[in-house]
Amino acid sequence: MTRSRYKIFETEYPYFLTHTIVGWLPIFTRKEAVEIVFEAWR
């Protein structure tokens, strides 16, 4: 399910992305989790 309101159409400007992790769980300690996040950003 995609949402067009979250797509970036102006690629010449920098964008910043922030996240809040529930319970401060260390999600970036596993390579598989990092790859999932990076693939979603791409």
Jmol script that loads the backbone (N, CA, C; Angstrom):
load data "model"
ATOM      1  N   MET A   1       0.848  -1.168   0.000  1.00  0.00           N
ATOM      2  CA  MET A   1       0.000   0.000   0.000  1.00  0.00           C
ATOM      3  C   MET A   1       0.897   1.237   0.000  1.00  0.00           C
ATOM      4  N   THR A   2       0.792   2.029  -1.023  1.00  0.00           N
ATOM      5  CA  THR A   2       1.595   3.244  -1.092  1.00  0.00           C
ATOM      6  C   THR A   2       0.725   4.467  -0.851  1.00  0.00           C
ATOM      7  N   ARG A   3       1.331   5.482  -0.343  1.00  0.00           N
ATOM      8  CA  ARG A   3       0.636   6.740  -0.094  1.00  0.00           C
ATOM      9  C   ARG A   3       1.397   7.849  -0.793  1.00  0.00           C
ATOM     10  N   SER A   4       0.775   8.506  -1.734  1.00  0.00           N
ATOM     11  CA  SER A   4       1.471   9.526  -2.511  1.00  0.00           C
ATOM     12  C   SER A   4       1.849  10.732  -1.669  1.00  0.00           C
ATOM     13  N   ARG A   5       1.179  10.966  -0.558  1.00  0.00           N
ATOM     14  CA  ARG A   5       1.514  12.132   0.245  1.00  0.00           C
ATOM     15  C   ARG A   5       2.870  11.992   0.935  1.00  0.00           C
ATOM     16  N   TYR A   6       3.431  10.788   0.954  1.00  0.00           N
ATOM     17  CA  TYR A   6       4.733  10.572   1.575  1.00  0.00           C
ATOM     18  C   TYR A   6       5.858  10.463   0.553  1.00  0.00           C
ATOM     19  N   LYS A   7       5.557  10.661  -0.707  1.00  0.00           N
ATOM     20  CA  LYS A   7       6.588  10.569  -1.733  1.00  0.00           C
ATOM     21  C   LYS A   7       7.262  11.924  -1.905  1.00  0.00           C
ATOM     22  N   ILE A   8       8.548  11.886  -2.188  1.00  0.00           N
ATOM     23  CA  ILE A   8       9.323  13.096  -2.405  1.00  0.00           C
ATOM     24  C   ILE A   8       9.446  13.294  -3.912  1.00  0.00           C
ATOM     25  N   PHE A   9       8.938  14.411  -4.396  1.00  0.00           N
ATOM     26  CA  PHE A   9       8.982  14.692  -5.824  1.00  0.00           C
ATOM     27  C   PHE A   9      10.061  15.711  -6.183  1.00  0.00           C
ATOM     28  N   GLU A  10      10.443  16.553  -5.253  1.00  0.00           N
ATOM     29  CA  GLU A  10      11.477  17.549  -5.507  1.00  0.00           C
ATOM     30  C   GLU A  10      12.820  17.001  -5.021  1.00  0.00           C
ATOM     31  N   THR A  11      13.579  16.444  -5.933  1.00  0.00           N
ATOM     32  CA  THR A  11      14.815  15.745  -5.551  1.00  0.00           C
ATOM     33  C   THR A  11      16.017  16.670  -5.404  1.00  0.00           C
ATOM     34  N   GLU A  12      15.899  17.943  -5.754  1.00  0.00           N
ATOM     35  CA  GLU A  12      17.061  18.837  -5.641  1.00  0.00           C
ATOM     36  C   GLU A  12      17.231  19.416  -4.238  1.00  0.00           C
ATOM     37  N   TYR A  13      16.310  19.160  -3.338  1.00  0.00           N
ATOM     38  CA  TYR A  13      16.398  19.679  -1.974  1.00  0.00           C
ATOM     39  C   TYR A  13      16.669  18.546  -0.982  1.00  0.00           C
ATOM     40  N   PRO A  14      17.430  18.810   0.074  1.00  0.00           N
ATOM     41  CA  PRO A  14      17.652  17.770   1.087  1.00  0.00           C
ATOM     42  C   PRO A  14      16.404  17.568   1.954  1.00  0.00           C
ATOM     43  N   TYR A  15      16.206  16.367   2.404  1.00  0.00           N
ATOM     44  CA  TYR A  15      15.092  16.048   3.294  1.00  0.00           C
ATOM     45  C   TYR A  15      15.645  15.379   4.543  1.00  0.00           C
ATOM     46  N   PHE A  16      14.979  15.569   5.641  1.00  0.00           N
ATOM     47  CA  PHE A  16      15.376  14.963   6.902  1.00  0.00           C
ATOM     48  C   PHE A  16      14.264  14.037   7.366  1.00  0.00           C
ATOM     49  N   LEU A  17      14.645  12.911   7.915  1.00  0.00           N
ATOM     50  CA  LEU A  17      13.690  11.916   8.363  1.00  0.00           C
ATOM     51  C   LEU A  17      13.990  11.564   9.806  1.00  0.00           C
ATOM     52  N   THR A  18      12.979  11.601  10.649  1.00  0.00           N
ATOM     53  CA  THR A  18      13.159  11.224  12.049  1.00  0.00           C
ATOM     54  C   THR A  18      12.185  10.111  12.403  1.00  0.00           C
ATOM     55  N   HIS A  19      12.573   9.313  13.372  1.00  0.00           N
ATOM     56  CA  HIS A  19      11.738   8.196  13.817  1.00  0.00           C
ATOM     57  C   HIS A  19      11.723   8.155  15.333  1.00  0.00           C
ATOM     58  N   THR A  20      10.671   7.595  15.870  1.00  0.00           N
ATOM     59  CA  THR A  20      10.591   7.320  17.294  1.00  0.00           C
ATOM     60  C   THR A  20      10.455   5.816  17.462  1.00  0.00           C
ATOM     61  N   ILE A  21      11.305   5.243  18.273  1.00  0.00           N
ATOM     62  CA  ILE A  21      11.302   3.801  18.499  1.00  0.00           C
ATOM     63  C   ILE A  21      10.544   3.519  19.801  1.00  0.00           C
ATOM     64  N   VAL A  22       9.522   2.681  19.714  1.00  0.00           N
ATOM     65  CA  VAL A  22       8.712   2.342  20.880  1.00  0.00           C
ATOM     66  C   VAL A  22       9.550   1.542  21.864  1.00  0.00           C
ATOM     67  N   GLY A  23       9.621   2.008  23.096  1.00  0.00           N
ATOM     68  CA  GLY A  23      10.355   1.290  24.133  1.00  0.00           C
ATOM     69  C   GLY A  23      11.862   1.348  23.968  1.00  0.00           C
ATOM     70  N   TRP A  24      12.347   2.205  23.072  1.00  0.00           N
ATOM     71  CA  TRP A  24      13.784   2.351  22.823  1.00  0.00           C
ATOM     72  C   TRP A  24      14.454   1.016  22.478  1.00  0.00           C
ATOM     73  N   LEU A  25      13.770   0.198  21.694  1.00  0.00           N
ATOM     74  CA  LEU A  25      14.334  -1.088  21.293  1.00  0.00           C
ATOM     75  C   LEU A  25      15.466  -0.867  20.290  1.00  0.00           C
ATOM     76  N   PRO A  26      16.560  -1.589  20.430  1.00  0.00           N
ATOM     77  CA  PRO A  26      17.707  -1.417  19.527  1.00  0.00           C
ATOM     78  C   PRO A  26      17.491  -2.130  18.190  1.00  0.00           C
ATOM     79  N   ILE A  27      16.786  -1.500  17.257  1.00  0.00           N
ATOM     80  CA  ILE A  27      16.450  -2.175  16.004  1.00  0.00           C
ATOM     81  C   ILE A  27      17.609  -2.230  15.012  1.00  0.00           C
ATOM     82  N   PHE A  28      18.629  -1.405  15.182  1.00  0.00           N
ATOM     83  CA  PHE A  28      19.727  -1.381  14.216  1.00  0.00           C
ATOM     84  C   PHE A  28      20.902  -2.258  14.626  1.00  0.00           C
ATOM     85  N   THR A  29      20.682  -3.205  15.491  1.00  0.00           N
ATOM     86  CA  THR A  29      21.755  -4.117  15.880  1.00  0.00           C
ATOM     87  C   THR A  29      21.825  -5.339  14.967  1.00  0.00           C
ATOM     88  N   ARG A  30      20.782  -5.553  14.172  1.00  0.00           N
ATOM     89  CA  ARG A  30      20.761  -6.688  13.241  1.00  0.00           C
ATOM     90  C   ARG A  30      20.807  -6.184  11.808  1.00  0.00           C
ATOM     91  N   LYS A  31      21.672  -6.762  11.008  1.00  0.00           N
ATOM     92  CA  LYS A  31      21.832  -6.339   9.617  1.00  0.00           C
ATOM     93  C   LYS A  31      20.528  -6.466   8.835  1.00  0.00           C
ATOM     94  N   GLU A  32      19.738  -7.486   9.124  1.00  0.00           N
ATOM     95  CA  GLU A  32      18.479  -7.694   8.409  1.00  0.00           C
ATOM     96  C   GLU A  32      17.515  -6.532   8.632  1.00  0.00           C
ATOM     97  N   ALA A  33      17.469  -6.032   9.846  1.00  0.00           N
ATOM     98  CA  ALA A  33      16.583  -4.905  10.157  1.00  0.00           C
ATOM     99  C   ALA A  33      17.047  -3.638   9.456  1.00  0.00           C
ATOM    100  N   VAL A  34      18.343  -3.432   9.416  1.00  0.00           N
ATOM    101  CA  VAL A  34      18.896  -2.256   8.741  1.00  0.00           C
ATOM    102  C   VAL A  34      18.575  -2.312   7.250  1.00  0.00           C
ATOM    103  N   GLU A  35      18.716  -3.458   6.637  1.00  0.00           N
ATOM    104  CA  GLU A  35      18.431  -3.608   5.213  1.00  0.00           C
ATOM    105  C   GLU A  35      16.959  -3.339   4.904  1.00  0.00           C
ATOM    106  N   ILE A  36      16.063  -3.756   5.775  1.00  0.00           N
ATOM    107  CA  ILE A  36      14.631  -3.498   5.579  1.00  0.00           C
ATOM    108  C   ILE A  36      14.355  -2.000   5.594  1.00  0.00           C
ATOM    109  N   VAL A  37      14.940  -1.304   6.544  1.00  0.00           N
ATOM    110  CA  VAL A  37      14.735   0.146   6.644  1.00  0.00           C
ATOM    111  C   VAL A  37      15.335   0.851   5.435  1.00  0.00           C
ATOM    112  N   PHE A  38      16.554   0.500   5.050  1.00  0.00           N
ATOM    113  CA  PHE A  38      17.195   1.147   3.905  1.00  0.00           C
ATOM    114  C   PHE A  38      16.419   0.895   2.618  1.00  0.00           C
ATOM    115  N   GLU A  39      15.917  -0.298   2.451  1.00  0.00           N
ATOM    116  CA  GLU A  39      15.137  -0.610   1.245  1.00  0.00           C
ATOM    117  C   GLU A  39      13.842   0.199   1.212  1.00  0.00           C
ATOM    118  N   ALA A  40      13.227   0.400   2.346  1.00  0.00           N
ATOM    119  CA  ALA A  40      12.014   1.216   2.401  1.00  0.00           C
ATOM    120  C   ALA A  40      12.323   2.672   2.061  1.00  0.00           C
ATOM    121  N   TRP A  41      13.471   3.183   2.467  1.00  0.00           N
ATOM    122  CA  TRP A  41      13.851   4.553   2.156  1.00  0.00           C
ATOM    123  C   TRP A  41      14.148   4.743   0.676  1.00  0.00           C
ATOM    124  N   ARG A  42      14.680   3.697   0.059  1.00  0.00           N
ATOM    125  CA  ARG A  42      14.990   3.796  -1.379  1.00  0.00           C
ATOM    126  C   ARG A  42      13.720   3.888  -2.175  1.00  0.00           C
TER     127      ARG A  42
END
end "model"
wireframe off; spacefill off
backbone 0.3
color backbone group
